Amino acid sequence: MSIELMLNAVNLDFVAFAKYTNNMDGQIMVFFVMTIAAAEAAVGLAIAVNVYKRFKDVNIARFENLKG
């Protein structure tokens, strides 16, 4: 969750800087940051799905068994 907040803060900075300088580079960079955020969410969802498939339950205590 904190990574998402940091990425959104960076997006806001990029858009503000692009508006201030009348340059589209910041807004184009926002699309790349959004792509990274979407990939991060997809990885998190894949982990949750695999935990559910393995343990038939999404219990946080079950994550301890994935350590190795």
C-alpha positions in Angstrom: 0.0 0.0 0.0 2.8 2.4 0.8 4.4 1.8 -2.6 1.2 2.7 -4.3 1.0 5.9 -2.4 4.6 6.7 -3.3 3.9 6.0 -7.0 0.8 8.2 -6.9 2.9 11.0 -5.3 5.4 10.7 -8.1 2.6 10.8 -10.7 1.3 14.0 -9.1 4.8 15.6 -9.2 5.3 14.6 -12.9 1.9 16.1 -13.9 2.5 19.3 -11.9 6.0 19.7 -13.4 4.7 19.0 -16.9 2.0 21.7 -16.4 4.5 24.2 -15.0 7.0 23.8 -17.8 4.4 23.3 -20.6 6.1 20.1 -21.6 4.4 16.7 -22.1 7.3 14.6 -20.9 6.0 14.4 -17.3 2.6 13.2 -18.4 4.2 10.6 -20.7 6.3 9.4 -17.8 3.1 9.0 -15.7 2.0 6.2 -18.2 5.2 4.3 -17.5 4.7 4.6 -13.7 1.1 3.5 -14.0 2.3 0.4 -16.0 4.7 -0.4 -13.2 1.9 -0.1 -10.6 -0.4 -2.3 -12.7 2.4 -5.0 -12.9 2.9 -4.8 -9.2 -0.8 -5.3 -8.5 -0.8 -8.3 -10.9 2.1 -9.9 -9.1 0.3 -9.5 -5.7 -2.9 -10.9 -7.1 -1.0 -13.9 -8.5 0.6 -14.6 -5.1 -2.8 -14.5 -3.4 -4.3 -16.8 -6.0 -1.5 -19.3 -5.6 -1.8 -19.2 -1.8 -5.5 -19.9 -2.2 -4.9 -22.8 -4.6 -2.4 -24.4 -2.3 -4.1 -24.0 1.1 -7.8 -23.5 0.1 -7.8 -20.5 2.4 -6.4 -17.0 2.3 -5.2 -16.8 5.9 -2.2 -14.5 6.6 -0.7 -17.1 8.9 -0.4 -19.5 6.0 2.1 -17.2 4.3 4.7 -18.4 6.9 4.8 -21.8 5.0 6.0 -20.1 1.8 9.4 -19.2 3.3 11.1 -22.2 2.0 
